[in-house]
Amino acid sequence: FFRWVEAGAVRPDPAVLPKADAVVVLSGMMRHVESDIGRESPTRSGLYPEWGEAADRFFAGVELFERNKGEVLIFTGGLLPWQQDVESEGAYLARYAVGLGIDPARIRVTQDVVNTEGEARAIAKMLIPAPAQSEPKRARIILVTSAFHMPRAQLIFEEAGLQVIPYPVDFRISAEGRDPTDFFPDPKALDRTDIAIRELIGRAFYRLKYVF
């Protein structure tokens, strides 16, 4: 089921990708844990970000940028409404990228956003100039997100007026083939099924939204 949701995607070879206006890395790869770091500051909550399963998004985006595949590297400011006591994911990732040697002048972070549609609107606002007398240039981005999320994300970003080169990562199904243990009961399969069903509902919702 999840293999079907990943839509037969494969991880592209960066060498053959054209250069884009920006490499865009979507949020959704970090979680916060309790920590003593920052507790002494009244402006910090004592929460600390840790990598989640989708960390490939960040490292793939950095690799693409280091290969000169984008003019700028953009992180989205993922922040849920109940997370106002922490900084956005994009702000943290931008600092981490600087620590890896990326030029801070070529890194951008969007405003705070809560979902993929908000990310697309924020990116379009950054890259698409205000309408002039002639048709504005359609900005081209390399979009980095999880393979199962890519079909919906690409649809939403294209609807926002962006030309999208998909770069799927964070594959949840390996290509190593099946073995007998695949048929043993596994509670992780319930988690993958839940993710897949929610993703399919999201795709259906946005396709209907953009049609009507």
C-alpha positions as CSV (number, residue, x, y, z in Angstrom):
1,F,0.0,0.0,0.0
2,F,2.7,2.5,0.9
3,R,4.8,1.5,-2.1
4,W,1.8,2.6,-4.2
5,V,1.5,5.9,-2.3
6,E,5.1,6.6,-3.1
7,A,3.9,6.5,-6.7
8,G,6.9,4.5,-8.0
9,A,9.2,7.5,-7.3
10,V,13.0,7.1,-7.5
11,R,15.7,9.3,-6.0
12,P,17.0,11.5,-8.9
13,D,20.7,11.9,-9.8
14,P,21.6,15.5,-8.8
15,A,24.1,15.6,-11.7
16,V,21.4,15.6,-14.3
17,L,19.1,18.2,-12.7
18,P,18.9,21.6,-14.3
19,K,19.7,24.7,-12.3
20,A,16.7,26.4,-10.6
21,D,16.0,29.7,-9.0
22,A,15.9,28.0,-5.6
23,V,16.2,24.7,-3.8
24,V,13.2,24.5,-1.5
25,V,13.2,22.2,1.5
26,L,9.9,21.6,3.1
27,S,9.4,21.4,6.9
28,G,8.3,18.2,8.7
29,M,11.6,16.6,9.7
30,M,12.0,17.7,13.4
31,R,10.4,17.2,16.8
32,H,11.0,18.9,20.1
33,V,12.1,17.1,23.3
34,E,12.6,18.3,26.9
35,S,16.0,19.7,27.5
36,D,18.0,21.7,30.0
37,I,19.4,23.8,27.1
38,G,17.9,27.2,27.3
39,R,16.0,26.8,30.5
40,E,17.9,29.7,32.1
41,S,16.5,32.1,29.5
42,P,13.0,33.5,30.0
43,T,12.5,33.5,26.2
44,R,13.3,29.8,25.8
45,S,11.0,26.9,26.8
46,G,13.6,24.2,27.5
47,L,12.5,22.4,24.4
48,Y,15.2,21.3,21.9
49,P,14.8,20.1,18.3
50,E,15.8,16.6,17.3
51,W,15.9,15.0,13.8
52,G,12.9,12.9,12.8
53,E,12.5,10.3,10.1
54,A,12.4,12.8,7.3
55,A,15.9,14.3,8.0
56,D,16.9,13.3,4.4
57,R,15.0,16.4,3.3
58,F,17.6,18.7,4.9
59,F,20.7,16.9,3.8
60,A,19.4,16.4,0.3
61,G,18.6,20.1,0.0
62,V,22.1,21.0,1.2
63,E,23.7,18.6,-1.2
64,L,21.8,20.0,-4.1
65,F,22.7,23.6,-3.1
66,E,26.4,22.7,-2.8
67,R,26.2,21.2,-6.3
68,N,25.1,24.7,-7.4
69,K,21.6,23.6,-8.4
70,G,19.9,26.7,-7.1
71,E,20.5,30.4,-6.7
72,V,19.3,30.3,-3.1
73,L,18.4,27.6,-0.5
74,I,15.0,28.1,1.1
75,F,13.7,26.5,4.2
76,T,10.0,26.8,5.1
77,G,9.1,28.2,8.5
78,G,7.0,25.3,9.7
79,L,5.4,26.2,13.0
80,L,2.0,24.9,14.3
81,P,-0.3,27.3,16.1
82,W,0.4,25.7,19.5
83,Q,4.2,25.9,19.1
84,Q,4.6,29.6,19.7
85,D,7.2,29.0,22.5
86,V,9.7,27.6,20.0
87,E,11.3,28.9,16.8
88,S,10.2,27.7,13.4
89,E,11.8,24.6,12.0
90,G,13.2,26.6,9.1
91,A,15.0,29.1,11.4
92,Y,16.8,26.2,13.1
93,L,17.6,24.5,9.8
94,A,19.0,27.7,8.4
95,R,21.4,28.0,11.3
96,Y,22.4,24.4,10.9
97,A,23.1,24.9,7.2
98,V,25.3,27.9,8.0
99,G,27.2,25.7,10.5
100,L,27.9,23.3,7.6
101,G,29.5,26.1,5.6
102,I,26.6,27.4,3.5
103,D,26.8,31.1,2.8
104,P,24.1,32.8,5.0
105,A,23.5,35.4,2.3
106,R,22.1,32.7,0.1
107,I,19.8,31.1,2.6
108,R,16.1,32.2,3.0
109,V,13.5,31.2,5.5
110,T,9.8,31.8,4.8
111,Q,7.3,33.3,7.2
112,D,5.7,30.9,9.7
113,V,3.5,28.4,7.9
114,V,1.3,25.6,9.2
115,N,0.8,23.3,6.1
116,T,2.0,22.6,2.6
117,E,-0.4,25.1,1.0
118,G,1.0,27.8,3.3
119,E,4.5,26.8,2.3
120,A,3.6,27.1,-1.4
121,R,2.1,30.5,-1.0
122,A,5.1,31.8,1.0
123,I,7.6,30.5,-1.5
124,A,5.6,32.0,-4.4
125,K,5.5,35.4,-2.6
126,M,9.3,35.3,-2.3
127,L,10.1,34.2,-5.9
128,I,7.3,35.5,-8.1
129,P,7.5,39.3,-8.7
130,A,4.4,41.5,-8.5
131,P,2.4,41.4,-11.8
132,A,3.7,43.9,-14.4
133,Q,2.6,44.8,-17.9
134,S,4.0,41.6,-19.2
135,E,3.5,38.0,-17.9
136,P,5.8,37.5,-14.9
137,K,8.6,34.9,-15.2
138,R,7.5,31.6,-13.8
139,A,10.1,30.8,-11.1
140,R,11.6,27.3,-11.2
141,I,12.3,25.4,-8.0
142,I,13.8,22.1,-7.0
143,L,11.3,20.8,-4.5
144,V,12.7,18.5,-1.8
145,T,10.2,16.5,0.3
146,S,9.3,13.0,1.3
147,A,8.5,10.6,-1.6
148,F,5.0,9.9,-0.3
149,H,4.3,13.6,0.1
150,M,5.7,14.7,-3.3
151,P,2.6,14.2,-5.5
152,R,0.4,16.4,-3.3
153,A,3.2,19.0,-2.7
154,Q,4.0,19.3,-6.4
155,L,0.3,19.8,-7.2
156,I,0.0,22.6,-4.6
157,F,3.2,24.4,-5.6
158,E,2.3,24.3,-9.3
159,E,-1.1,25.7,-8.5
160,A,0.7,28.5,-6.7
161,G,2.4,29.4,-10.0
162,L,5.8,27.8,-9.6
163,Q,7.6,25.5,-12.0
164,V,8.5,22.4,-10.0
165,I,11.4,19.9,-10.4
166,P,10.6,17.2,-7.9
167,Y,13.3,15.7,-5.8
168,P,11.7,13.0,-3.6
169,V,13.7,11.7,-0.6
170,D,12.8,10.0,2.7
171,F,11.6,6.8,1.1
172,R,9.7,4.6,3.6
173,I,9.8,1.5,1.5
174,S,13.3,0.0,0.8
175,A,14.3,-1.5,-2.6
176,E,16.0,-4.5,-1.1
177,G,13.2,-6.9,-1.9
178,R,10.9,-8.9,0.3
179,D,11.8,-11.4,2.9
180,P,9.7,-13.7,5.1
181,T,9.7,-11.2,8.0
182,D,7.7,-8.8,5.8
183,F,4.7,-11.0,6.4
184,F,4.9,-11.1,10.2
185,P,2.5,-8.9,12.1
186,D,4.2,-5.5,12.6
187,P,2.7,-2.5,14.5
188,K,4.8,-0.2,12.3
189,A,2.6,-1.2,9.4
190,L,-0.4,0.5,11.1
191,D,1.6,3.7,11.3
192,R,2.5,3.6,7.6
193,T,-1.1,2.8,6.7
194,D,-2.3,5.8,8.7
195,I,0.2,8.1,7.0
196,A,-0.8,6.7,3.6
197,I,-4.5,7.1,4.1
198,R,-4.1,10.7,5.4
199,E,-1.9,11.5,2.4
200,L,-4.5,10.1,-0.1
201,I,-7.2,12.1,1.6
202,G,-5.0,15.2,1.3
203,R,-4.4,14.6,-2.4
204,A,-8.2,14.2,-3.1
205,F,-9.0,17.3,-1.1
206,Y,-6.7,19.6,-3.1
207,R,-7.6,18.1,-6.4
208,L,-11.2,18.8,-5.7
209,K,-10.4,22.3,-4.3
210,Y,-8.4,23.3,-7.5
211,V,-11.1,21.9,-9.8
212,F,-14.0,23.8,-8.1
